[in-house]
Structure formats: C-alpha cells, structure tokens
Amino acid sequence: MYIVAIAWLYVTVLMAAAEASASNGTLLGAIITFCLYGVLPLGILVYIMGTPARRRAIKMRESADLPAAGMAPADTGSGSAPDGHGKPAGDLVAPMRKEA
C-alpha cells in the first residue's frame, strides 16, 4: 500500500513542479495542486486502508488488558434491573385509571 502512496506523491510533486515552472503558472497554484491532488486524497486513502489494522490493534490491546486485570468485561447495559434478575424494570408508577 505504501508503494502506491509514494508513487502518487511522486506524480503530484511532478505536477506541482510543472505548474510552477509553466509560463503562466504560479507557486501558489503549485502548492494548491500538490495539496488538492496529492496530500488530501492520499490522506483519506491511507486512513481508510489503515482501518483494519487499527481495529486489530485495539482488539489486541483490549484482550491484553482483560487477563491482566483478572476479570471478565462487566455488563454495563442500561436495560438490566438493579436486583440482578436480568429482566427490564417495569413502570415505577402505576398508570392512573379512571373509574366509570
């Protein structure tokens, strides 16, 4: 993946050099060409392509932390009842009924 990134940066550097050395080109145009054609798309591509590696690193870090702590991950779900039965809590206040 990095060889493609290096090659693309090489191409955009040459594009920017051609822009700067052209008779009607400017240095500002060369900088904008390099940033918009090279750095910005390449940064997005490297970020997207690196997502699986970041996920693996996070999972490895989490799995390394759990045995060291000596406990399983705690259930922090908001739907569990405070008495520990695992059933969701019902209404705390009974609904008002009108007598007919």
C-alpha positions in Angstrom: 0.0 0.0 0.0 2.8 2.4 0.8 4.5 2.0 -2.6 1.3 3.3 -4.2 1.2 6.2 -1.8 4.9 7.1 -2.6 4.3 6.8 -6.3 1.3 9.0 -6.2 3.2 11.7 -4.2 5.9 11.5 -6.8 3.4 12.1 -9.5 1.8 15.0 -7.7 5.2 16.6 -7.0 6.0 16.5 -10.7 2.6 18.0 -11.5 3.3 20.8 -9.0 6.7 21.4 -10.5 5.2 21.6 -13.9 2.6 24.1 -12.6 5.3 26.2 -11.0 7.6 26.2 -14.0 4.9 26.9 -16.6 4.9 30.3 -18.2 1.5 31.2 -16.8 1.8 29.1 -13.6 2.4 30.3 -10.1 3.9 29.0 -6.9 0.5 29.3 -5.2 -1.0 27.2 -8.0 1.7 24.5 -7.5 1.0 24.4 -3.8 -2.7 24.1 -4.3 -2.2 21.4 -7.0 0.0 19.4 -4.6 -2.4 19.7 -1.7 -5.6 19.0 -3.6 -4.3 16.3 -5.9 -1.8 14.7 -3.6 -2.0 15.2 0.1 -5.7 15.4 0.7 -6.8 12.3 -1.4 -3.8 10.3 -0.2 -4.5 11.1 3.4 -8.1 9.9 3.0 -6.9 6.7 1.2 -4.3 5.9 3.9 -6.8 6.5 6.7 -9.4 4.2 5.0 -6.9 1.5 4.1 -5.5 1.5 7.7 -8.8 0.9 9.4 -8.5 -2.9 9.7 -5.0 -2.5 11.2 -6.3 0.0 13.8 -9.2 -2.4 14.7 -6.8 -5.3 15.2 -4.5 -3.2 17.4 -7.5 -2.1 19.5 -8.7 -5.7 19.9 -5.2 -6.9 20.8 -4.8 -4.1 23.4 -8.2 -4.9 24.9 -7.5 -8.6 25.0 -4.2 -8.0 26.6 -5.8 -5.8 29.3 -8.5 -8.2 30.3 -6.4 -11.1 31.6 -4.1 -8.7 33.4 -7.0 -7.3 35.3 -8.2 -10.8 36.2 -11.8 -10.2 35.4 -14.3 -10.5 32.5 -15.8 -7.4 31.0 -18.6 -6.1 33.1 -22.2 -5.8 31.8 -22.9 -2.1 31.8 -26.2 -2.3 29.9 -28.7 0.2 31.0 -31.6 -2.2 30.5 -30.7 -4.5 33.4 -32.6 -4.4 36.6 -30.9 -3.3 39.8 -31.9 -6.6 41.6 -29.8 -8.6 39.1 -32.6 -10.7 37.6 -31.7 -9.6 34.1 -35.3 -8.5 33.3 -36.0 -4.9 32.3 -37.6 -2.8 35.0 -41.3 -2.1 34.7 -43.1 1.2 35.2 -42.2 2.6 38.6 -45.5 4.4 38.9 -48.7 2.6 38.1 -50.8 4.3 35.5 -53.9 6.2 36.7 -57.2 4.6 35.9 -60.5 6.4 35.8 -63.4 4.7 37.2 -66.5 4.7 35.1 
